[in-house]
Amino acid sequence: MLQTELFLLGNDDKLHKSCDLVVDNSYSIRKRLLVFEMPFLIDLQKECNLRFSERQLESVIRILPVDNQPSFLASVVKEEISRDFIAEESAFALRLERKLHSDEFKFGLMRLAHHRIATSENFNEEAISKALEMLNNINVLGVNKIECYLVFKGNRIQNSERQCPFFVEQEKSEDPKSWNIYIDEKNLKVSYTAEASLYIKLVDIIQSMTGNLPENSVTFVSCMLTCDTNAIDEILDDFGIEQFTGDIRFRRDFRSPGQFLPLHLHCYLNLDVLHLNPGEFAALEVDDPLDRLHCREDLDNSVWPTFLVVKIVEVIGKESEPFLTVYRVESGSDEFMTGSADVLYAFDLTADGTKETGHSSNADGSEMSLDDVKKIIRVAFESIGNLPAERRTKMVKRLLLRWHPDRNSESNRQMCIDAEKYIWELEESMEQSNMASEGSQPLFTIALRVTETEENVIWTTRKLYEACLSFRVKEHKKFKEQPARLAGRQYPDDAGCSKERESDHHLNGELNPQPGFGRNLLLQAELDFKAARNDVSRKERACQKYYQVGPM
């Protein structure tokens, strides 16, 4: 076959073999090349009065036979990062990586991909889902400085160095593809356009992974990256992106770090203390009125605890017994939180998000005997005996809920009644042994006098405690047995009935599960305002506080 050669005009006004020419398709690289050994193709827009975008020009060049195609500048000259940086903590880098790895962000991209494709036959959900999982291969690292330089044929180009607020690097391995994004937060915040440029680069990476995003995805994705993770769905609604209800892995549910857990999902918390692994979701107890139980009226204010959905990031100290393990968790903010096993609850759900797992069976599936249950309880008390009083109380509460007679099957009722008595016996023994060292009375044996209807009745905090736990268990059972209540978002009142309370709804329509917690925050805010008003009239006191606390 006859080989033909194509000659084109270079910017030096000489003819060159087309394969020896370089097409200038990167202004950012070209302006840093003081000297370059390969000739450039003439500027077609300037010399031939042609109006091409970079992508259109590239498409025209690709029409030529492969042997006659000029090279592209961005392909032959690469930019690399100098490795003399020092890794440092960056709130921006941490927030960006969490966002890219979050289910909410992936679900938003799924919505964008589905919105772009006209017919469902062309929408390959499985392929896109697999591609979106590659977002977990994007690592965002905070560094103290970023210096880049250009490389041509493996050699560093002199005088091509520059300082950058960020740098995106694809690692050498092809399968799976992984990316490192280096962030110099100080310089990123100084540059007005740097953050926007970063988002454009991220859109290119995501587009290369999925290939199914709309052409104007920069606007959508930039908003998704800058907004709160839990607001992504609302942002896309505002843009008119249609909802997508596909694979269960991408449906919005309660597993959003930083969200308060709705009341109707409290019944799906696993009361067993389990070893949790990084990447798993859990519920962190941040408030419980039972911890401040002083009188009968306390139960009328609020009987519900407050749980925050968190994601396990790291196991700080894993002990042989899960009761003593401490975790670092993500709670939706820039800072990680630390949570101990007594306040972290695994979700008692199977993969489909609906089915409850078993409760009163051994690992081999056989039914537990009373001796089996007592052994579990005894091991728990042996593990928590030296913990602080607050943590011991929370563990006892979990055990009482776990083996409450109304929570387990009718066939195991007597076993659970005996287990409950055994828990109280061990609790009393444990508290008696700790009284001497801590100098305090056991919580559950303090007697209180309160007024009830027509007569005075002596209550103990133990009796109040049992009454509240019994109420919670019964309400949890109702939520499980009547799924229709979830759709109606009905809120259980203090008498165990259910009714609508519009004032207790979140702005997004979810149930407000923390009225007692909210009242405490409002009370604290009122006290803070009162103190602030007092400081205004006493300037010397305000100055003293400032120097004690320091600027925020």
C-alpha positions in Angstrom: 0.0 0.0 0.0 1.4 3.4 -1.0 2.4 5.5 2.0 1.6 9.2 1.7 3.1 12.0 3.7 1.3 15.2 4.7 3.1 18.5 5.1 1.7 21.4 7.0 2.8 24.9 7.8 4.5 25.5 11.1 4.5 28.7 13.1 8.1 29.2 11.9 6.7 29.7 8.3 8.3 26.4 7.2 6.6 23.1 6.0 7.0 20.2 8.3 5.8 16.6 8.2 2.4 16.8 10.0 3.4 14.1 12.4 6.4 16.3 13.6 4.2 19.2 14.4 2.5 20.0 17.8 -1.0 21.5 18.1 -1.2 24.1 20.8 -4.2 23.0 22.8 -3.1 24.2 26.2 -2.6 27.9 26.8 -1.5 27.3 30.4 1.4 25.0 29.3 2.4 27.1 26.2 2.9 30.3 28.1 5.4 28.6 30.3 7.5 27.3 27.4 10.3 29.8 26.7 12.0 27.3 24.4 10.6 24.2 22.8 12.4 21.9 20.4 9.3 20.8 18.4 7.6 23.2 15.9 4.0 24.2 16.4 1.2 24.0 13.8 0.2 27.5 12.7 -2.6 29.2 14.6 -5.6 28.2 12.3 -7.9 30.7 14.0 -5.5 33.6 13.5 -3.9 32.8 10.1 -6.9 31.1 8.4 -9.7 33.0 10.1 -11.3 29.8 11.3 -13.4 29.8 14.5 -12.6 26.5 16.3 -13.0 25.7 20.0 -10.2 23.5 21.3 -12.5 20.4 21.2 -13.6 21.1 17.6 -10.0 21.6 16.5 -9.1 18.3 18.2 -12.0 16.6 16.4 -10.8 17.9 13.0 -7.2 16.7 13.7 -8.5 13.2 14.6 -10.0 12.9 11.2 -6.5 12.6 9.6 -4.9 9.2 9.3 -3.2 8.2 12.5 0.3 8.3 11.0 -0.3 11.9 9.8 -1.8 13.3 12.9 0.1 16.1 14.7 0.7 15.6 18.4 -1.2 17.7 21.0 0.8 19.8 23.4 -1.1 18.6 26.5 -0.2 15.0 25.5 3.5 15.4 24.9 4.2 17.9 27.8 3.1 16.8 31.2 3.0 18.7 34.5 4.2 17.0 37.6 4.3 18.1 41.3 7.5 18.6 43.3 7.6 16.1 46.2 9.1 18.5 48.8 5.8 19.3 50.3 4.6 18.5 53.9 1.2 17.0 54.5 -0.9 19.0 56.8 -4.5 19.1 58.1 -6.9 20.9 55.8 -10.6 21.4 56.6 -11.3 22.1 52.9 -9.5 18.9 51.8 -11.3 16.8 54.4 -14.7 18.2 53.5 -14.1 17.7 49.8 -13.0 14.1 50.2 -16.0 13.3 52.4 -18.3 14.9 49.8 -16.8 12.9 46.9 -17.1 9.6 48.8 -20.6 10.2 50.2 -23.7 8.3 49.1 -25.6 11.6 48.7 -23.1 12.9 46.1 -23.1 9.6 44.2 -26.9 9.6 44.2 -26.9 13.2 42.9 -24.6 12.2 40.0 -26.9 9.2 39.3 -29.8 11.7 39.1 -27.8 13.9 36.6 -26.9 10.9 34.5 -30.5 9.6 34.4 -31.8 13.1 33.6 -29.5 13.3 30.6 -30.6 10.1 29.0 -33.9 10.3 27.2 -35.0 6.7 27.4 -34.7 4.2 30.2 -33.5 1.6 27.7 -30.3 3.6 27.3 -29.7 4.0 31.0 -27.3 1.4 32.3 -27.7 1.8 36.0 -25.4 -1.0 36.9 -22.5 0.4 34.8 -23.0 3.9 36.1 -23.2 2.6 39.7 -19.9 0.7 39.2 -18.3 3.8 37.8 -19.5 6.0 40.6 -17.9 3.7 43.1 -14.6 4.7 41.6 -15.1 8.1 43.3 -13.8 6.3 46.4 -10.4 6.1 44.6 -10.1 9.9 44.7 -7.9 11.0 47.6 -7.8 14.6 48.7 -4.7 15.7 50.6 -3.8 18.9 52.4 -0.2 20.1 51.9 1.8 23.2 53.0 2.8 24.1 49.4 2.4 23.0 45.8 5.2 23.6 43.2 4.7 22.2 39.7 7.0 21.9 36.7 6.7 20.7 33.1 8.2 17.5 31.7 9.0 16.6 28.1 10.2 13.2 27.1 11.0 12.4 30.7 13.1 15.5 31.2 12.3 18.5 33.4 11.8 21.7 31.4 13.9 24.5 32.9 12.2 27.7 34.2 8.7 26.0 33.9 8.0 26.0 37.7 5.0 27.6 39.2 3.1 27.7 42.5 -0.4 26.2 42.5 -3.3 26.3 44.9 -4.2 22.7 43.9 -2.8 19.9 41.7 -4.6 16.8 40.3 -2.5 13.7 39.7 -3.6 10.4 38.2 -1.7 7.5 39.7 0.2 5.2 37.3 -2.0 2.1 37.9 -4.6 1.8 35.2 -7.0 -0.6 37.0 -8.6 0.7 39.0 -7.9 4.3 38.2 -7.1 6.4 41.2 -6.5 10.2 41.7 -4.6 12.3 44.2 -5.8 15.9 44.6 -3.3 18.1 46.5 -4.8 21.2 48.2 -2.8 24.2 49.5 -5.7 25.7 51.4 -4.0 29.0 52.1 -3.4 29.8 48.4 -6.7 28.3 47.4 -8.6 30.8 49.5 -6.6 33.7 48.2 -7.2 33.0 44.5 -10.7 34.1 43.3 -10.8 31.6 40.5 -8.8 28.6 41.9 -11.8 26.9 43.6 -13.9 27.2 40.5 -11.0 25.8 38.4 -10.8 22.9 40.8 -14.4 22.0 40.4 -14.1 22.2 36.6 -11.2 19.7 36.8 -13.2 17.4 39.1 -16.1 17.5 36.6 -13.7 16.3 33.9 -12.6 13.5 36.1 -16.1 12.4 36.9 -17.1 12.7 33.3 -14.2 10.5 32.3 -15.5 7.9 34.8 -19.1 7.9 33.9 -19.4 9.5 30.5 -23.1 10.3 31.2 -23.2 13.7 32.7 -25.0 16.6 31.0 -22.8 19.1 29.1 -23.5 21.8 31.6 -22.6 19.7 34.6 -20.1 22.2 35.9 -22.9 24.3 37.3 -24.7 21.3 38.9 -21.6 19.6 40.3 -20.1 22.8 41.6 -23.2 23.5 43.6 -23.3 19.9 44.8 -19.7 20.2 46.0 -20.2 23.6 47.8 -23.6 22.9 49.5 -24.2 20.9 52.6 -24.1 17.1 51.8 -27.7 16.7 53.0 -28.9 19.5 50.7 -27.8 18.0 47.4 -31.2 16.5 46.7 -32.9 19.9 47.3 -30.3 21.7 45.1 -31.1 19.3 42.2 -34.8 19.7 42.7 -34.3 23.5 42.3 -32.4 22.9 39.1 -35.3 20.8 37.8 -33.4 17.5 37.7 -36.0 14.7 37.9 -35.9 12.3 40.8 -34.4 8.9 40.4 -35.6 5.9 42.4 -33.3 3.1 41.3 -31.0 0.7 43.1 -31.4 0.6 46.9 -27.7 1.5 47.2 -28.4 5.0 45.9 -31.7 5.8 47.6 -31.7 8.5 50.3 -32.3 7.0 53.7 -31.4 7.8 57.3 -27.7 7.1 56.7 -26.6 10.7 56.3 -23.8 11.7 58.8 -24.9 14.7 60.8 -28.6 14.0 60.5 -30.8 13.5 63.6 -32.3 10.0 63.5 -36.1 10.2 63.0 -38.1 8.8 65.8 -39.7 6.0 63.7 -36.2 4.6 63.1 -35.2 4.3 66.8 -36.7 0.9 66.8 -34.1 -0.3 64.3 -31.1 0.3 66.6 -29.2 -2.8 67.7 -29.0 -2.7 71.5 -26.2 -5.3 71.5 -22.8 -3.7 71.9 -20.9 -4.8 68.7 -17.5 -4.2 67.2 -18.0 -1.5 64.5 -15.8 -1.2 61.4 -14.6 1.9 59.5 -17.1 2.9 56.9 -20.1 1.5 58.8 -23.0 3.8 59.9 -24.1 4.0 63.5 -26.3 6.2 65.7 -24.5 8.3 68.4 -26.6 9.1 71.4 -26.1 12.8 72.2 -28.8 13.3 74.7 -31.2 11.2 76.9 -33.7 12.7 79.4 -33.2 9.5 81.5 -29.6 10.8 82.3 -31.2 13.7 84.1 -34.0 11.9 85.8 -34.9 13.6 89.0 -38.7 13.5 89.4 -41.9 12.1 87.8 -42.5 15.3 85.9 -39.3 14.8 83.9 -41.0 12.0 82.0 -43.7 14.4 80.8 -41.2 16.8 79.2 -39.6 14.3 76.9 -39.1 10.5 77.0 -37.1 10.3 73.8 -33.4 10.2 73.4 -31.6 12.1 70.6 -29.4 10.2 68.1 -27.1 11.6 65.6 -26.2 9.5 62.5 -22.5 9.1 62.2 -20.0 7.1 60.1 -17.2 5.2 61.7 -13.8 6.6 60.6 -11.3 4.8 62.8 -11.2 2.4 65.7 -9.0 4.3 68.2 -8.6 1.5 70.8 -10.1 -1.9 70.0 -10.4 -4.0 73.1 -11.2 -7.7 73.3 -14.6 -6.8 74.7 -16.6 -4.3 72.5 -17.9 -2.5 75.6 -14.6 -0.8 76.1 -13.8 0.2 72.5 -13.6 3.9 71.4 -14.2 5.2 67.9 -13.5 8.3 65.8 -16.6 9.2 63.9 -17.7 11.5 61.1 -20.7 13.6 62.1 -21.2 15.9 59.1 -18.9 18.7 60.3 -15.3 19.4 59.5 -14.2 18.0 62.9 -14.2 14.3 63.8 -16.0 13.3 67.0 -15.0 10.6 69.5 -17.6 8.1 70.7 -17.4 5.2 73.1 -19.2 1.9 72.7 -21.9 2.7 75.2 -23.3 5.5 73.1 -22.9 4.0 69.7 -25.6 1.8 68.2 -25.3 -0.3 65.1 -28.4 -0.3 62.8 -30.3 -3.5 63.1 -31.2 -3.8 59.4 -30.4 -6.2 56.6 -29.2 -5.1 53.2 -32.7 -4.2 51.9 -33.1 -1.6 54.7 -36.3 -3.1 56.0 -36.0 -6.5 57.6 -35.2 -6.8 61.3 -32.5 -9.3 62.3 -33.0 -12.0 65.0 -32.6 -11.2 68.7 -32.8 -14.3 71.0 -30.6 -16.8 69.2 -27.0 -18.0 69.4 -24.5 -17.7 66.6 -25.4 -21.2 65.4 -29.1 -20.3 65.3 -30.2 -22.2 68.4 -32.5 -20.5 70.9 -30.8 -19.0 74.0 -31.4 -20.4 77.4 -31.5 -18.3 80.6 -28.0 -19.5 81.4 -26.8 -18.2 78.0 -28.4 -14.8 78.6 -27.0 -14.5 82.1 -23.6 -15.3 80.8 -23.9 -12.4 78.3 -25.1 -10.1 81.0 -22.4 -11.2 83.4 -19.6 -10.6 80.9 -21.0 -7.1 80.2 -21.0 -6.2 83.9 -17.4 -7.5 84.3 -16.3 -5.3 81.4 -18.0 -2.1 82.6 -17.3 -2.3 86.3 -14.3 0.1 86.2 -15.9 2.6 83.8 -17.1 6.0 84.9 -20.5 6.1 86.5 -22.1 7.8 83.5 -20.9 5.1 81.1 -22.0 2.3 83.5 -25.5 3.8 83.6 -25.7 3.9 79.8 -24.6 0.3 79.6 -27.2 -0.8 82.1 -29.9 1.0 80.2 -28.9 -0.8 77.0 -29.0 -4.2 78.8 -32.5 -3.4 80.3 -33.8 -2.4 76.9 -32.2 -5.4 75.2 -33.8 -7.9 77.5 -37.0 -6.1 78.2 -39.9 -8.7 78.2 -42.1 -6.5 76.0 -39.4 -6.3 73.3 -38.8 -10.0 72.8 -41.1 -12.8 71.7 -43.8 -14.1 73.9 -42.1 -17.5 74.1 -39.1 -15.8 75.7 -41.1 -13.6 78.1 -40.3 -15.4 81.3 -36.7 -15.7 80.4 -36.5 -12.0 79.8 -38.3 -11.2 83.1 -35.6 -13.3 84.9 -32.9 -11.6 82.9 -34.2 -8.2 83.9 -34.1 -9.2 87.6 -30.6 -10.5 87.1 -29.5 -7.2 85.6 -30.9 -5.2 88.6 -29.1 -7.6 91.0 -25.8 -7.1 89.3 -26.3 -3.4 88.9 -27.0 -3.0 92.7 -23.9 -5.1 93.5 -21.7 -3.1 91.1 -22.9 0.3 92.4 -22.4 -0.8 96.1 -18.8 -1.7 95.3 -18.2 1.6 93.6 -19.8 3.8 96.3 -16.7 3.8 98.5 -14.3 4.9 95.7 -16.7 7.5 94.1 -18.5 8.7 97.2 -21.9 8.9 95.6 -25.2 7.1 95.9 -26.3 4.6 93.2 -28.7 6.3 90.8 -31.4 3.8 90.9 -32.0 3.7 94.7 -32.7 7.4 95.4 -36.2 7.8 96.8 -38.4 10.7 95.5 -41.8 12.0 96.7 -44.1 13.4 94.1 -47.7 14.2 93.8 -49.9 11.9 91.6 -53.6 12.6 91.2 -55.3 12.2 94.6 -52.6 10.7 96.8 -48.9 10.9 97.6 -46.8 8.0 96.3 -43.2 7.2 97.0 -41.4 6.6 93.7 -37.8 5.6 93.2 -35.7 6.6 90.2 -35.6 2.9 89.4 -39.4 2.7 89.1 -39.4 5.9 86.9 -36.6 4.4 84.9 -38.5 1.2 84.3 -41.7 3.1 83.4 -39.8 5.1 80.8 -38.0 2.1 79.3 -41.3 0.2 79.1 -42.9 3.1 77.2 -40.1 3.3 74.7 -40.2 -0.4 74.1 -44.0 -0.4 73.5 -43.7 2.5 71.1 -40.9 0.9 69.2 -43.0 -2.2 68.8 -45.9 -0.1 67.4 -43.6 1.5 64.8 -42.4 -2.0 63.7 -45.9 -3.4 63.5 -47.5 -0.5 61.8 -45.3 0.6 58.9 -48.1 2.8 57.6 -47.4 5.2 60.5 -44.1 6.0 58.8 -45.7 7.4 55.7 -48.0 9.6 57.8 -45.1 10.7 59.9 -47.2 10.3 63.0 -45.6 11.3 66.3 -46.3 9.3 69.5 -47.6 11.5 72.3 -46.9 11.0 76.0 -49.9 8.7 76.4 -48.8 6.3 73.7 -51.3 7.5 71.2 -50.3 9.1 67.9 -51.2 12.4 66.3 -49.8 15.0 63.9 -47.6 17.7 65.3 -46.7 20.1 62.5 -44.5 22.2 64.9 -42.3 19.1 65.5 -41.4 18.6 61.8 -38.1 19.5 60.3 -38.1 21.9 57.3 -37.5 18.9 55.1 -40.6 17.2 56.5 -38.9 14.6 58.7 -40.0 14.0 62.3 -38.2 16.1 64.9 -36.9 13.5 67.3 -35.2 15.8 69.8 -37.7 18.1 71.4 -36.1 17.7 74.9 -32.7 18.2 73.5 -33.9 21.3 71.6 -35.4 22.7 74.8 -32.1 22.3 76.6 -30.3 24.2 73.8 -32.8 27.0 73.9 -32.4 27.2 77.7 -28.7 27.4 77.4 -29.0 30.1 74.7 -31.2 32.2 77.0 -28.6 31.9 79.7 -25.9 32.9 77.3 -27.8 35.9 76.1 -28.5 36.9 79.7 -24.8 36.7 80.6 -23.9 38.6 77.4 -26.4 41.4 78.3 -24.9 41.5 81.8 -21.4 41.8 80.3 -22.4 44.7 78.1 -23.0 46.8 81.3 -19.7 45.6 82.8 -17.0 46.1 80.2 -14.2 45.0 82.5 -15.9 41.6 83.0 -16.3 41.2 79.2 -12.6 42.0 78.7 -11.7 39.4 81.4 -13.8 36.7 79.7 -12.1 37.6 76.4 -8.6 37.1 77.7 -9.7 33.9 79.5 -11.3 32.3 76.4 -9.5 34.0 73.6 -11.0 35.0 70.2 -13.3 32.4 68.5 
